[in-house]
Amino acid sequence: FALNIDLGGVSWAVQARQQLGACYKGGSFFSKYHSSSAVFCLQKYKNDRGVFVEMSKWEGCVKKGHIILPAGYNGRGWLDIATMLLKVICNDARANF
């Protein structure tokens, strides 16, 4: 499964992660990014297994896919994802998957 997003979308995702950090323990979060061909949504949820974010891709009114990003311990999972995205953008050789 792949969820393709342009560099503007990656920048949006990294900025959204910073905002997520402020509402990790409480509060809701929703952010949206419009690319040339799709809309990406980032929304925070909480259930009995913990806190997580769903990033979904919409084309027209159809949900084309999504990924779930667990917060991890004190939101560390979200920070790790943002750090990896920045390394990829900056062409950092340490960006291992």
N, C-alpha and C positions, 0 to 999 in steps of 0.2 A: 504494500500500500504506500502511496506517495501523496503528499499534500504540497503541491507546488505553489510558491509565493514569490513575488518579485522582491527586489532589494528594498523598495519603499515599505513593503509589508514586513520585512524582517526588522527594519528600523522601528516600525509601529509596534511590533511584538516586543522588542527590547524595551521601548518606552513604557508599554503597558505593564511589563514585568515590574518596573520600578514603582508604578502606581499600585500594583498588587501587593507589594511588600507592606504598604501602609495599611491595607485592610486584611492582612493575613488572619488575624485572630477574630475579627468581627467585621460586619458590614458586607454589603454586596459589591460586586464589580461586574461591569459590562463595558466592552469597547468594540468598535467596529472599524474596519478598514475597507475602502473601495479600491480595488485594482481595476485594470482596464477590462477584465472579463469576468470578475467574480467579486463577491463580498465575503470578507473573513470576519468572524465574530469570536471574541474571547470572553468567556463568562465563567465566573467562579461559582462553585457548588460545594456543599458540605453534606456528607452522609455519615453513617456509622463507621465507615472505614477511614474517614479523614476528610481533608480539604483538597480539592483538585480544581483544575481549570480545563474547560473544554474549548479547543480551537476548532471551529467548523468552517467549512467552505460552502458557499451558496452560489449557484448559478441560476439566475432567474429566481424562481420560487422553490427550487429543488436543492435539497441538502446533498452535496456531492461527496462529502466525507468529513471525518473529524478525527482528532487525536485528543487523548486525555493526558494531562500533565499533572502528576501528583505534586502536592506542595512539598512533601518530604518533611524532615525535621526542621521546624521553625522557618519554613518557606525555602529551605536550601535547594530543593529540587527545581524550583522556578529560577533561582539564581544561577544554578548550574546550566540550565537550558539557555538563559540569556547570555551567559559567558561563552558558551559554545557557539552561539549564533554570531557573536561579535568576532570570535576567532576566525570563523569562516569568512565573514565579510572582509576582515583585514588580511586574509590569506595567510593566516598563522599556521605554520607546519605542525603545531601541537594540537590542532583540531582533529582529534581522532574520534571515530565513531565505533 
